Amino acid sequence: MEILATLTMLLILCSIYFLWKLYSLQRTTNCYLIDYVCFKPPPDRMVNRKTAGEIIERNRTLGLSEYKFLLKVIINSGMGVETYAPRNILEGREASPTFDDALQEMDEFIDTTVNDLFKKTNISPRDVDLLVINISGFSPAPSLASRIVQRYKMREDVKAYNVSGMGCSASLISIDLVRNTFKSGKKTIALAISSESLSPNWYAGKDKSMILSNILFRTGGSAMLLTNDPAMRARAKMRLKCLIRTHTGANDNAYNCAMQKEDDAGFVGMHLGKNLPKAAVHAFVENFQRLIPKILPYRELALYVYRTIKQKVVKPPGKGNMAMTKIDFRTGIDHFCIHTGGPAVIDAVRRGLRLSEYDTEPSSMALHRWGNTSSTSLWYVLSYMEAKKRLKKRDRVLMITFGTGFKCNSCIWEVNKDLGDAGVWEESINNYPPQTLVNPYLEMYGWVADETEETFNREARVEELRTLY
């Protein structure tokens, strides 16, 4: 009997121990966003109308056809006149960047943003256990991750990762790397840094599919502190609910639609092909088919399942997934952070998810104020929501990104408390949304639409721009 009692007691103790371990592991596998900071470059890096004209003027290979293309793209870009660019481009050295130009661009962003984040959270660099940085277009040796470890004198056991080549979807890839590391169960503080290097990646040719990147991308960056420590939950802004990654690179069209390449004249740039919208839609649908069960309430999910089965039984010819287009995503999501790839991207997501103008306002305003800041654009959108005091406790925020490869990544955050930090929008939030979004470049380039090859005089037009601006 004593042996049986002893075995029973051991079994009970083992059960309690394993339950406690399971509970502890569950608590430490959460991913909390402690805080984040977006980068605001100094005023001397702003691209106003005069600066934009000077940059375009310097490319002597552009003819009337290219000017008409630029006019169409700039007018439809959704950007205002307060975006930012690297110093070498503003100084007229875009066609011959140096290694130091790229380093200076990264150092200025990192020094400002990371310093502000450590000061804001009162967390020391020595407290950081995990460092992840994603910069797609610049990968020196030692890595930028090592450069940060050296600059901030981080601990010798810090785990540092340098992510490159992932494009505009890279920020959520970094968050996913942090989340997966948190699953080890050890209490961890992670620093995630996201930006893009524009200094060494200017395209000096005249291929229209590659000029696009010069027009669309602007300087930006963000730094985030995350943790799985339950003791820090109260001070955290949000908790990660789920993260879904989709990669359609096995498809040739998807893989080739956005890629760095060399044109016929030997100039290297980012090619954005005609198949890009189709590849983005395909990746978007694939991603959301996996995301839907995680975000919809039971009633909306049951309706989706019913419509899907009905469509499979009686499928209209030439129709896609019609069941998905009838979902009311706002029953499971309160706010939408959409990658600011351009008005076409934002509008396509708005139509696909049946959102209102109010839902997409943060993304449109972030695009207007900061431009397409690549992988870090989501955090400018989130910061707009905070500045407008939209984020309330228990609200759910959906982030959607697209990137080369081709990739579509999404995640859902749950807000831990009412948020109202103006952050990077502090000086301009009262001006948004503006009374009009009429593109300011229309006045500057409107003459292009009336020109013909016979009447076009490039030198005269350049001189006119100089005197006008």
N, C-alpha and C positions, 0 to 999 in steps of 0.2 A: 504493500500500500504506500509505503514511504517513497519507493521508487516511482510509482505512478504519480504521486503528488508532486514529486520533484520534476518529472517530465512535463506534467501539466503546467507547472509554474514556469519552466523554461520556455515552453511553447507560447505561453501568454506574454512573457517578457520579450521573446523574439518578435511576436506579432506587434507588440507595442513599439519596439525599436524600428521595425520596417515601416510601420505606419507613420512614425515620426519622421523617418528619413524621406518617405514619399511626400509628406506634407512640407518638409523643409525644402526638398528639391522643387516642388511645385511653386513655392514662394520665391525661390531664387532664380527661376527660369523666366520670370516676367521681365519685360524690357520697358523701363521708364525713361522718358525724356525729361531730364532735369531742367535744362534750358538750352537755348540756342541764340546765336548772334549772326546777323547778316552783315555783309561788308558794304560800307558806303565809301567809295573812293573820294579823294579830295576834289574840290571844284575844278582844279586845273586839268582834270582828266575827263571833263564833260564834253560830249559831242553835240554841239549846237549846230544850227543851220550853216553858219559860216565855216565851221570846222569840217562838216560833212562835205561841203562844196569844195574845199581845198583838197581833201583826200581824193575825191573823185577826179578832180582836175589833174592830179599828178599822174594818173594812169593814162599814158599817151596812146595806148593801144585801142582805147574805146572809140567806136564810131557811132553813127546815128542809131543803128540797130541796138547797140548796147545801151545807149542813153535811154531809148524808149523802154527797153527792158527794165533798166534801173528805176525809171519813173513808175512803172507799173508795180514793181516790187515794193518800193519805198512807200508809195501811197497806201498800199494794202498791208503794210507791215504791222500796223497797230502801235507803232512806237512814237513817242513824243521827242522832245528836244532836250531831255535831261538824262540821257543814258551816258555810259562811260566806256572808254577804250584805253588800251595800253599806251604807255608813254612813247614808245618807239613809233607807233602809228601816228600819233599826234605830232610828233617831231619830224615826220616825213621820211622815216627810215623803215617803213613797213616791208619794202622789197628786199632789204638786206639786214634782217634781224641778227643780233649777236646772241651768244649763249647767256651773256650777262643780262641782256634784256629780259629773257625768260625768267631768270633767277630773280631779278629785281621785281618783276610783276608778282611772282609768288611770294617773295619776302614781304612786300608791302601789304598784301592781302592777309598773310598769316600773322604778321606782327600786330596788325590792327585788330583782327577778328578774334584770334585766340587769346590775346592779352585781355580784351574786353570780356570774353567769356569767363576766364579764370577770375577776373575781378568781380564780375557780376554774381557768380555763384559762390565765391569765397572758397573755391577748391584749388588746391595746389597742384602744379604739374607733377609733383612727386606722388600724388594720390592716384594718378592715372595708371591703370593696369593694362589697358588695351588702346592702341592707336591705329586708326584706319584713315587713310587719305586717298581720295580719288581725284586725279587730274588726268584727263584722257590724252591730251596732246603734248605732254612734256614729261619725260621719264629719265632724269639724269642719274648718274652714279657718283657718289652714294645717292640713294633714293631720297625723295622729299620727306618720306617718313623718318629716315635717319637724320635728315637735316633738322627736323622738328625735335627729335629726341636730344640731339646735341645742343640745340638752341635753348631748350627749356630744362636741360639737365635732368631728364627723366630717369627713373630707376633702371638698373641693369637688367631686371627681369621683365620689363615692359614688353608686351607682344605688339610688334609693329608690322602693319601691312600697307603696301603701296599698290593701289588699284589703278590701272591705266587702260586706255583704249575702249572703255565701256560707253562712251558717249553720254547723251542727255539722261539716260536712265541710271547712271552710276550711283547717285546718292542713295537710292533705295537698295542697291546692291551692297553698299557699305553698311547700311542699317541691318541688312540680312546677315552679313558677316558678323556683326556685333551680336545680333540675336542668337545666332547659332553658337557663338562662343559662350554666351550666358547659360546655355543649356548644360554646361559642365557642372553647374551648381555652386561654384565658388563665387562669393560676393566680389563683384567687379565694377570698376568705374571705367567707362570707355569714352574716348575723345574721337569723334568722327568729323572729318574736314572734307568739304566738297567745293570744287571750283573748276574752272577751265583755263587753259593757257592759250591766249590769243596772240601773244607777241610773235612767236616763231611760225605761226600758221596762216599768215596772210597769203591770199592767192593773187598773183600779179598778172595773170593772163586775162583772156576775154571769153572763155567758155562760159556760156550762160548758166549751165547747171552747176558751175563751181564758183561763179561770182556771188551766188546766193549767200554763201556762208559769210562773206565779207559784210554783207548788208544786215544779216539777221542776228548775228551773235554780238553780245556786249559783255563787258566786264562785270563780274559778280562773284560771290562766294559766301559760304556759311560754315559755321563750326557748331557742333552739337555735343553736349555732354549727356551720356546715358548711363544707366546702372540697372542691375538686377537686385540690388540690396533693398529688402523690404523696409528697412529703417529709414530709407530716403524717400519712401513713397509719398509722404505728406508734402514734401517740398517739390516734388516732380510736377511738371505741367500736364503731361499726358502719359498714357500707357498704351503700348503697341498691342493691338488685338490680333491681327493676322497680317501676313505679307505673302503675296503671290507673285512669282516670277514666271514669265513666258518668253521662250526663245524660239523663233521660227527660222533660224539660220540654215536649217537643212534645206529650205526652199531657195533655189538659186536667185529668183527675183527678189526675195526678201533680203538675202545676203548682199546682193549687189546694189540695192536701191540707195544706200547711203554709205559711201566709203571714201577713204583718202586715196587719191590716185594722181597720176601724172598726165597732163594734157598733151596734145600733139606738139606743142611748142616747148615742152620740157618743164612747164610750171606745175608744181605740186599744190593740190588743194583738195577740199572736201566736195565730192560729187554728190549732188542730191538729184536722183533720177525721177523719171515720170512714174515709175512703179511705187514710189514712196507712199502715196495716199492709200493705195490698195494693200500694201504690206502692213501699214499701220492699222487699217481696219481689221485685217485678218488676225494680227497679234492681239488687238484689243478684244475681239470677240472670244478668242481662245482664252485669254486671261480672265474675262468676266464670267465665262461659263464655269470656271473653277471658283471664282470669288462669290458668285451669287448665293450658294448655300450657306456661306459664312456671314452674310449681311442682312438677308431678308427675314422679316418675321414669318411665322408659320403660315399665316393666311396668304400672304403674297407669294410665298414659296410654293404652296399648294396650287395656286392659280398658275404659276409658271410651269409646274410639272404637268398640269392638266393641258395647258396650251401647247406644250412641247409634244405630248403624246398625240393630241389632236392633229397637230401639224404633220407628224410622221404618218398618221393614217390617211389624212387628206392634205397632201402637200401641194399648194399652188405652183404651177410651173414657173421656173425662173425666180422663185422667192428664196430668200435666205432664212435666217432664224427669226421668224416673225414673233415668236413667243417672247424673245428678249426685248423687242422694241415696245412691248406693251407693259413692261414692268415699271412700277412706280418706285424708283430707287430711294426716293426721299422718305419712304416708310422705314428704311433701315439706316439711312445716312442723313446727317444734318448739314454737313458742309463739304464742299468739293474743291480740292486743290488740284488743278489741272495744269500740266506742263505748259509753259508759255511759249510754245513753238511757233505761234503766230495765230492771227484771228481764225484762219481756216481750221487749225487744230482744235482751238477752243470751241468754235461753232459746231464742228463735227461731233465732239463729245457731248455738247449741249443737246444736239438733236438726237444722238444715239441714246442718251439717258433720259431724254424728255425733261430737261432742266429749264429753269426760268433764267431771265437775265440777272436776277438777284443772285442766283446760285453761281453764275460764272463771272460776276462782277469782280471778285478779288483777282482772278486770273487775268482778266482783261486790263485791270488797272496796274497790276504788276508788270505786264507786258508794256504798257504805255509809259510807265515811270522808269523801269529798269532795263527793258528790252528782253531778248531771249538770253538768259544767263546760264543756259545749258542745264547741267544736272542740279544746280543749286536753285533753280527758279521756284521750286515748290516751297522753299522756306521764305521767299519774299511774299508769296501768296498767303502762306500761313500767318506771316507777320502782319499783313494787311487785315486779316480777319481779327487778329488780336487788337490792332490799333483801333478798329471800328467796334471793339467790344462785342463781337458776335459770339465768341466761344464761351459757353456756359458749362457748368459741371454736368458730367455724364453725356455731353454731346459727342457724336461720333463724326470723325473727319476722315474722308477718303482722299488719298493721294494717288494720282495717276501719272506715270511717266512713259515716254517712248524713247528708244535709243537705237543706235546702229547695231546691226547684227542679224536680224532685226528683233528688238526686244520691246515688250510692254510689261512694266512692273507696277504693282499697286499695293497699297497697304491701308489699314484702318487704325486710327488712333482714337482712344477714348479720353476725353478731357477730364482731368482730376479735380479741377476747381475753376471758378470763373476767372477768365484771363482778360487783361486789359493793358498789357505792355505795348506802348507805341513802337518801341524798337527803332528800326531803321527808317520807319515812316514818320517819326516824330515831327520833323519840320515840314512835311508836305501832306499829311493825312487830311488836313482840313480843306485841301484843294481838290480832294478826290471824293466821288467821281467828278471830273470837270464838266462844265456846262456843255461843251462840245468836244467831239473827238475828231473833228476835221483835221486831216493830216497837214502839218505845217510845211511839209516839203512840196506840197502841190503848187504853192506860189513860186517856189524856187525853180521847179523843173517843168511847170505847166507848158512852157513854150515847145517842149520836145514833141508833143502830140501833133503840132501843126507843121513841123518841119518835114522836108523831103530831102532826098539825097542831093538834089540840085540846089536847094536853098541853104543846106546845112553848112555853116562855117564854124568849125570848132574853136578856132582861135578867138573869133569875135565873141562867141558865147562865153568862153572862159574869162575874157576881159570884162564882159558884162557882169558876170558873177562876182568878180573881184571888186568892182566899183559899187555893186549893190549891197554886198555883205562885208 
